[in-house]
Amino acid sequence: MSTVITGRRLGLLVCLQCNCPVRALKAVHPRCPRCYAHLHMRKPHSLAVTTVLLILAAILYVPANLLPVMYTRTLLDDERDTIMSGVLVLLHSGSWPIALLVFVASIVVPLLKILALAIVLYSAWRPSAQHRQQRSDLYRLIEFIGRWSMLDIYAISLLVTLVQIQSFATIAVGWGAAAFGAVVVLTMAAARTFDERLIWDEKSG
Amino acid sequence: MPPLIVCPACDLVHRGDAVSLTERTCCARCRAVLHRSRGAEVDTAIAIALCALVLFLLSNVYPLVEFHINGTTRQTTLTGAALGFYDAGHALLGVLVLATTVLAPLAQILGLLYLLLPLRRKRRARRQRTVFRLLMHIRPWTFVEVFMLGALVALVRLSAFAKVVPGIALVCCGLLMMCLAALTSRTSPEQFWHWVARSRE
């Protein structure tokens, strides 16, 4: 049915580092002649590795949002902040643009990433010819926005370092922050181990 | 056989002689970028890398933010922020912050200088391919621009109950962010290998 000529049909490998096409089917471990990167017809075990990383990220997303990321002890009271309550604090202190920024970066983006990766992965397990462009665009969006979720981790790192005045207040780090950092790293790794070409491959291969 | 271009995102094969390579050539099927213009010069990249190196040193030596409360002052540097996590008992988070805001940018700058300075004199750095490949693996983990916004969020939260003064390093960090972006766009793999090929002529 398809008249599309792909690199796989011609036995051409493409170097994902430098875009150099290579005809090297006979070599056991082909490498790019230009930059010496390992070449594969498709990234090895892409589906399995990405699925595992994504499942781990989805599991950790729960404690990342439920556990406190920060404990603030002041003279007056003790506070435990989750990511969401941190957003509310910002909102009540009157800086709604910043609150919106943190909300998008720390809550919307990770959730969007996990859902989008799940959609892309599901469709790669069961290849369909529909909406390929949209899925590819979705995948590229994930790669682009992924890093911004680290925002809250950096904010916490500065808060923890600065607010260590024993007489006035101390801030301690909660396990929510560690889980959240793990979610960011795992989703970024999952996006990188996924092979975008799986979206476009025909069933027969 | 005409020169072929294979799309790295969807595996479609294009005939190189049928495509006119403009500033940005996209795949006919999936619209991934196949080719960017290779107009940058080695000297420009070196200049930006040196500038980034100076800014990097400044943003690590000077305090990032100063925090005044009840007559006491606390300040922190970029590295200090990573150590804060370490002291709080979350060593892994500390490593993550240190790697993405200090080590990755530094590796990026030094690595590129190591490769580009010999290239300028039409020589090749030792282990050129390995070093460049490593740099490309580190590149996506350079998070300086995210850190800048994170610092902004921290400043807003702290300013609710104390006087917070942004330090010199914060400005340097902002400029470093721009330098790194300029450096990254000028040292794409295609551009780099184009320079290498040209130096052999």
Interface residues (C-beta under 8 A of the other chain):
Chain A: V4 I5 T6 G7 R8 R9 L10 L12 V14 C15 L16 Q17 C18 N19 C20 P21 R34 C35 Y36 A37 G86 V89 L90 S93 S95 I98 L101 V102 A105 R132 Q133 S136 R140 R147 W148 M150 L151 D152 I153 Y154 A155 I156 S157 L158 L159 V160 T161 L162 V163 Q164 I165 S167 F168 A172 V173 A177 A178 G181 V185 M188 R192 E196 R197 I199 W200 D201
Chain B: L4 I5 V6 C7 P8 A9 C10 D11 L12 V13 R29 C30 R31 A32 L34 H35 L64 V65 F67 I69 N70 T72 R74 Q75 T76 G80 A81 A82 L83 G84 F85 A88 G89 H90 L92 L93 G94 L96 V97 T100 T101 R129 T130 F132 R133 M136 P140 F143 V146 F147 L149 G150 A151 L152 V153 A154 V156 R157 L158 A160 P189 E190 W193
